[in-house]
Amino acid sequence: MKISVIGGGLAGCEAACYLAHRGYDVTVTEMRGVKSTPCHKTDRLAELVCSNSLKAVGEDTASGMLKAEIDRLGGTLLALARKAAVPAGGALAVDREKFSLLVEEELQRLGVKVVREEAESLPKEGITIVACGPMVSDKMAECLAQKCGAGLHFYDAVAPIVSAASVDMNSAFFAARYDKGEADYLNCPMNREEYSAFREALLGAEKAVLHDFEKGDVFEGCMPIEVLAARGEDAMRYGPLRPVGLRLADGSRPYAVLQLRKENLAGDAYNLVGFQTNLKFSEQKRVFSLIPALREAEFLRYGIMHRNTYLNAPACLNADFSLKSDPNVFIVGQLSGVEGYVESMASGLIGAINAARRAKGEEPFIAPPTTICGALSRHLTAAASNFQPMNANFGILPPLEGGKIKDKKMRKRAYTLRGMHDLEEACAAAGL
Ligand SMILES: Cc1cc2nc3c(=O)[nH]c(=O)nc-3n(C[C@H](O)[C@H](O)[C@H](O)COP(=O)(O)OP(=O)(O)OC[C@H]3O[C@@H](n4cnc5c(N)ncnc54)[C@H](O)[C@@H]3O)c2cc1C
């Protein structure tokens, strides 16, 4: 049976792999190659647009719990990400080029057809999974608006990348916070004066364009560094520039520290962690070069900011990610109202599971509310007047039965244990 996937990003590729593994005849339509988006840099499938981190892996983290759920449900992309991993302490970070290559090889191996064109409308027949992401093309956005009402949006930002060779190693040092795990991060310390001068320059720097995000329309989890800096003298020191758990060579604690994370396996490029920005490119070079270790930094990619579109999911989506107005159409990924790389993969996977179930005439599979997948589905479909995209976090899970566990780590593990137990039961009941 044929199933069409529109959009060859994280959600679309995850969905395509799941369905092709199970014998469906899958076509992925991807416009990059003939038409790009404001944030993608290549025509590769499953391109990561910003950070190369797929976040934490520990079972006492919400992202770790979501990863365990994806593994149980038969996801493919995380397994490929592990093969493309670069060292990143307790996080799963990847060499983005290798990751894309592995995904493309897997799709080819599974016999998935990839068509390079902009889909301007939905197929009239059959089952379709729409995974066009936050930078959905205008024509497809229009088509979806006609089917389910106008899309919503916020503004999102990308962090710059510098070449490793250009980092001044006399002013930088490798270390893991609290010496936990391998020393994977390259730390760029600042003293009080350097920090103040940097913040002042940041606040006075010229922005690329003045958009609505100036009015506060930004996603908290991906806030531009200049917006954070404006929140107060120490806001950055409690955020991406926090110095806790790091020591200088003389044993003292630095005043503020920017961490750089490896971009690729070769280790010749580094991402400025938490430094997503909307400054003009020339201003990024001027202001970020005030950080001593970046004095001579060569910028391989500058940060950018742009519109991030998503549907008003409570009004138009069912909990299985199908459209209320047309249950043969599934909307997955960021466009559906989840936020994040791994969350997008998860929704692609659940959408594919349900597309397959619909094709076979089976009941939808809705993950239990005690799982991150299930809680995200609930968030998407619960009526909210001001619907906002959601990422994996423990706050969306129902409270633990039997009262609160005081120890934070134990409490988080208890969420994971409960969720995985419930997921196992739900999968057994659904024959998954
Ligand atoms: C600027 C920015 C920075 C982000 N940074 C992070 C981050 O650091 N960490 C994180 O976890 N999440 C981040 N996100 C959030 C989000 O997780 C990613 O955008 C993620 O890639 C979404 O996955 P997706 O599969 O939904 O969309 P995408 O990965 O964007 O894939 C969608 C695909 O659909 C294609 N497409 C669009 N329209 C059409 C059409 N009409 N026909 C055919 N193809 C089409 C696009 O070319 C694209 O390849 C960021 C988002 C943005 C916008």
The ligand as an SDF file (V2000), in Angstrom:
LIG
                    3D

 53 58  0  0  0  0  0  0  0  0999 V2000
   15.6500   28.3010   13.5320 C   0  0  0  0  0  0  0  0  0  0  0  0
   15.3080   27.0660   14.2580 C   0  0  0  0  0  0  0  0  0  0  0  0
   16.2100   26.5580   15.1610 C   0  0  0  0  0  0  0  0  0  0  0  0
   15.9200   25.3980   15.8500 C   0  0  0  0  0  0  0  0  0  0  0  0
   16.8320   24.8930   16.7020 N   0  0  0  0  0  0  0  0  0  0  0  0
   16.5770   23.7520   17.3540 C   0  0  0  0  0  0  0  0  0  0  0  0
   17.5570   23.1810   18.2080 C   0  0  0  0  0  0  0  0  0  0  0  0
   18.6470   23.6900   18.3400 O   0  0  0  0  0  0  0  0  0  0  0  0
   17.2450   22.0490   18.8740 N   0  0  0  0  0  0  0  0  0  0  0  0
   16.0340   21.4480   18.7390 C   0  0  0  0  0  0  0  0  0  0  0  0
   15.8180   20.4050   19.3730 O   0  0  0  0  0  0  0  0  0  0  0  0
   15.1000   21.9550   17.9150 N   0  0  0  0  0  0  0  0  0  0  0  0
   15.3280   23.0940   17.2360 C   0  0  0  0  0  0  0  0  0  0  0  0
   14.3850   23.6370   16.4020 N   0  0  0  0  0  0  0  0  0  0  0  0
   13.0280   23.0770   16.3900 C   0  0  0  0  0  0  0  0  0  0  0  0
   12.6980   21.8740   15.5240 C   0  0  0  0  0  0  0  0  0  0  0  0
   12.8710   20.7550   16.2630 O   0  0  0  0  0  0  0  0  0  0  0  0
   13.3950   21.7270   14.2090 C   0  0  0  0  0  0  0  0  0  0  0  0
   12.9360   22.7450   13.3860 O   0  0  0  0  0  0  0  0  0  0  0  0
   13.1200   20.3520   13.5510 C   0  0  0  0  0  0  0  0  0  0  0  0
   13.9530   20.2480   12.4570 O   0  0  0  0  0  0  0  0  0  0  0  0
   11.6800   20.1290   13.1490 C   0  0  0  0  0  0  0  0  0  0  0  0
   11.5830   18.9040   12.4660 O   0  0  0  0  0  0  0  0  0  0  0  0
   10.5340   18.7300   11.2830 P   0  0  0  0  0  0  0  0  0  0  0  0
   10.7530   17.3950   10.7030 O   0  0  0  0  0  0  0  0  0  0  0  0
    9.1860   19.0650   11.7830 O   0  0  0  0  0  0  0  0  0  0  0  0
   10.9200   19.8680   10.2400 O   0  0  0  0  0  0  0  0  0  0  0  0
   12.2220   19.9920    9.3240 P   0  0  0  0  0  0  0  0  0  0  0  0
   13.3390   19.2110    9.8950 O   0  0  0  0  0  0  0  0  0  0  0  0
   12.3990   21.4490    9.0870 O   0  0  0  0  0  0  0  0  0  0  0  0
   11.7720   19.2940    7.9820 O   0  0  0  0  0  0  0  0  0  0  0  0
   10.7440   19.8040    7.1720 C   0  0  0  0  0  0  0  0  0  0  0  0
   11.1040   19.5580    5.7290 C   0  0  0  0  0  0  0  0  0  0  0  0
    9.9900   19.8410    4.8900 O   0  0  0  0  0  0  0  0  0  0  0  0
   10.4640   20.4810    3.7190 C   0  0  0  0  0  0  0  0  0  0  0  0
    9.3320   21.2150    3.1160 N   0  0  0  0  0  0  0  0  0  0  0  0
    8.7080   22.3130    3.5670 C   0  0  0  0  0  0  0  0  0  0  0  0
    7.6790   22.6360    2.7710 N   0  0  0  0  0  0  0  0  0  0  0  0
    7.6580   21.6980    1.7740 C   0  0  0  0  0  0  0  0  0  0  0  0
    6.8210   21.4850    0.6550 C   0  0  0  0  0  0  0  0  0  0  0  0
    5.7700   22.2650    0.3670 N   0  0  0  0  0  0  0  0  0  0  0  0
    7.0820   20.4260   -0.1690 N   0  0  0  0  0  0  0  0  0  0  0  0
    8.1430   19.5990    0.1000 C   0  0  0  0  0  0  0  0  0  0  0  0
    8.9660   19.7720    1.1450 N   0  0  0  0  0  0  0  0  0  0  0  0
    8.7130   20.7980    1.9900 C   0  0  0  0  0  0  0  0  0  0  0  0
   11.6140   21.3270    4.2070 C   0  0  0  0  0  0  0  0  0  0  0  0
   12.5050   21.6260    3.1670 O   0  0  0  0  0  0  0  0  0  0  0  0
   12.2510   20.4240    5.2540 C   0  0  0  0  0  0  0  0  0  0  0  0
   13.2630   19.6100    4.7500 O   0  0  0  0  0  0  0  0  0  0  0  0
   14.6690   24.7650   15.6700 C   0  0  0  0  0  0  0  0  0  0  0  0
   13.7630   25.2940   14.7680 C   0  0  0  0  0  0  0  0  0  0  0  0
   14.0860   26.4090   14.0610 C   0  0  0  0  0  0  0  0  0  0  0  0
   13.1110   26.9160   13.0730 C   0  0  0  0  0  0  0  0  0  0  0  0
  1  2  1  0
  2  3  1  0
  2 52  2  0
  3  4  2  0
  4  5  1  0
  4 50  1  0
  5  6  2  0
  6  7  1  0
  6 13  1  0
  7  8  2  0
  7  9  1  0
  9 10  1  0
 10 11  2  0
 10 12  1  0
 12 13  2  0
 13 14  1  0
 14 15  1  0
 14 50  1  0
 15 16  1  0
 16 17  1  0
 16 18  1  0
 18 19  1  0
 18 20  1  0
 20 21  1  0
 20 22  1  0
 22 23  1  0
 23 24  1  0
 24 25  2  0
 24 26  1  0
 24 27  1  0
 27 28  1  0
 28 29  2  0
 28 30  1  0
 28 31  1  0
 31 32  1  0
 32 33  1  0
 33 34  1  0
 33 48  1  0
 34 35  1  0
 35 36  1  0
 35 46  1  0
 36 37  1  0
 36 45  1  0
 37 38  2  0
 38 39  1  0
 39 40  1  0
 39 45  2  0
 40 41  1  0
 40 42  2  0
 42 43  1  0
 43 44  2  0
 44 45  1  0
 46 47  1  0
 46 48  1  0
 48 49  1  0
 50 51  2  0
 51 52  1  0
 52 53  1  0
M  END
$$$$
